[in-house]
């Protein structure tokens, strides 16, 4: 497999008054195409800072970041925005859905700037919702969906542009145990289809579903290991009790 992502001595330093905060201290990391990696660590360890750089939301202070072999470390904002829209799908803990738009319309949002016809945009959005098991809920608003369903919409939105990579930042942080496992089942299924996934989490139980665990502390990688036997979310769901959804309450 080829490296999808690689970093060369990545450094990120923030200045607050007379103080310097060293968020990343020389990170050398490679992620291969098709990997499912979990980046772990406590708050302040640097994992979220790394995600912002990998997601082209920020630039390193020093060092280089290669995406698909291209050095994008020093690209301007417009170039980074274009890479984000074409190459990267984001999933966040808080879902970040627009409350007054339907599930379908939320998923369509990333496509509204690529000059496609409304018909093609709708078809792609419906396909993405189908991939996450939400066929038939296209016209539902976020307040009509359970937390797990809202996160599925967010994952569909991340998928709709056929990204090279999905970055998921604490995607199960607001979910109960069973719903968290359901979301991890989606990620495992997508990864089996060849989609590269990087999961940011502080929960070891969630990281256990990935194939590789990378642990950060104080801006450095302190452990990088292959998971010998990843937890199988689909099998685990069979042993978990059903949870009432918001529609059933």
N, C-alpha and C positions, 0 to 999 in steps of 0.2 A: 504494500500500500504506500501511496505517496503522502508526504506531509502536506496537510491542508493549512496548518498553522505552524509557525515557528517564530521564536523570539530569541534575540541575541543580546544578552546582558541588559535586559529591560530595567530601567530605573524610573521611578516617579517620585518627585519631591514636591511637597506643597509648602509654601511660605505663609506663615501666619504671624504678622508683626515681625518680631525679632527671632521667631522660632522657625525651624525647618522640621517638617514631618516627612520622614522617609517611608512612604507607603510601599514602594517596591524597591528591593535592594539587589538588582542584578539578576533578573529572572531569565534562565535559559530553559525553554520548554518547547516541545514539539507535540502536535496533535495530528494524528494521521487521519486521512479520509476514511469515514465509516466508523470511527471510534465513538464510544460512549464513555466520557470521562466526567467524574465528579470532582470538583475543586472544593476542598473542605478547609475549615479553620474558624477560630473564634472571631468575634467582632474586632476590627482593627488589624486583622492579620494580613490584609492586602488582597484578599480574593475578589472583593467587589471592584477594587481599583483595576485589577487585571481584567475583569470582565468588561469594564468601560473601555479599556484600550482595545481588547480583542473585538469589541462590538463597534469600534470606530466612533465611540462617543467622546473619547479623550485621546490625547497624544502623550507618548512617553517624554520624560525630561531628557533622558539619554537612552541609547540602545536602539535596536531596530525590531520591527514587527513585519513579518512576511505572511501574506495571505495568498494562497495558491501560487506561491513562488514570487510574488510581487512585493517589493518593499513599500509599505504604505505609511511608514512612520512619520514622514514629514509632509504628507499631502494636505492641501488646504481644506477648509470646511466643506466646500461644495463637492470636492472629490470624495471626501469621507462620507458625505450624505448619500452620494450616488452608490457607493459600495454598500452602505447599510441597506438601501432599498433593494439592491439587486442580489446581495450575497448572504445577508444575515437576517434571521428571524428571531425576535425577542419574545420571551414569556416572563412575566413578572409575578411576584407574590400577590399584588393587589389587583390583578387582572387587567386594569387600565382600559375598561370598556366604556364606550359612550352610552350613557343611560337612556338617551332619547332615540336611539337607533336600534334596529333589530339585530339579531345575531348575524343575519346575512349581510346587512349593511356594515356592521363592525368588521367583518372579515374582508369585505370589499375595499376597505379604506386604503391599504397599501397599493392597490391597483389603480387608484383614481388618477395617478400622475404619469401613467405609462402609455397614454393615448390609445388604449384598447377601447373597443366598442362596449357599450353597456351590456350587451348580450354575452360577450366573451367574459367580461368581468363577473357577471352573475354566475356563469357556468363554472368558472374557476373557484368562486367562493362556495358554491354548492358542493363541488367535489371535495374541497378542504373540510367542510362540515361533515361530509360523509366519512372521510378518513378518521375523524375523531368520534364517530358514533352519534352524531346529532342530526341525522336525516329526519326531517319532519318538524324540526324546531327552528327553521330558518326565519320565521316571522315573529319569534318570541323576543321580548325585550329582556334586558339583563335582570330586572326585578321579578321576572316570571321564571327565572332559571335558578337552580340550586348553585351553591358555590362551586361544586365540581363541574357542573355544566358550563358555568361562566368561564372556568379555566380551560375547558375544552374549546370554547369559542376563541379564547386567547391563543391557544395552540394552533387552531385552524388559521387564524389571522397570521401567525408566524409562518405557516406552511404555504400560504397562498401564492407567494412569489417564487416558489421552488428554490429556497435558499440553499447555499452550500453548507450552512451551519445553523443550528438552533442554539441560542444561548438562553438558558433558563435560570433566572435568579430567584432562589427560594420558592419554587413554584407550588410547593405543598404547605407553605408556612401558614396559610389561613384555612387549611382543610382538616377535617377529621381523619382518623386513621384509615378507614375503608376508602374514603374518597381519595386520599393521598396515594394509596396503592393503585386505585383505578387510573390516576394520572400517570403513575410510573409505568403501568401496563401500556399506556399509549406511547410513552417515550420508548419503551423497549420494542414495541411493534414498529415504530417509525425507524428505529435504529436497525432493525432486521431488514428493512427496505433499503438500507444503505445511507440513511441520513445521519450526518455527524451531529452529535449532541454533547454540549458542555453544560453541566449542571452545577450551579453554585449552591452549596448547602452547608449548614453547620450540624446537620443531623446524620449521625453514622448509619442509622437505620435506613435513611433515604439513599445515602451514598452506596449502600450495599447492593442496590439494583444496577449500578453502573458496572462497567467492565474494568475500569481503572480509577483508582483513588489518588488524588494529588493533594497533599496537606500543606497548608501555609501557616507560618507563624512569624510575626514580626517582619513581614515583607519578604520572607524567603521561603523557598520550598524545602520542607524538612523531611518529607517522605513522598515517594512516587512509586506506587506498586500496582501490579495487575491483580484484579480480584480473581482468586482461583475459581470460585463458584459463585456467580452472581445470584442474588435472590430472584426467583421467578414470580413476577407480580401476578400473572394469570393463574398460576397454581395457588398462590397465597390467597387470592380472592375467594377460592372455593371454601376456605376454612373460616372466613370472616363473616360475622352476622350482617344481614342487610341493614342499611340505615335509611330511615325515612327521608325522602326528598322533600323539598319545599312544596312541590305540587301535591304531595300526599298528606301534608299536615293540615 
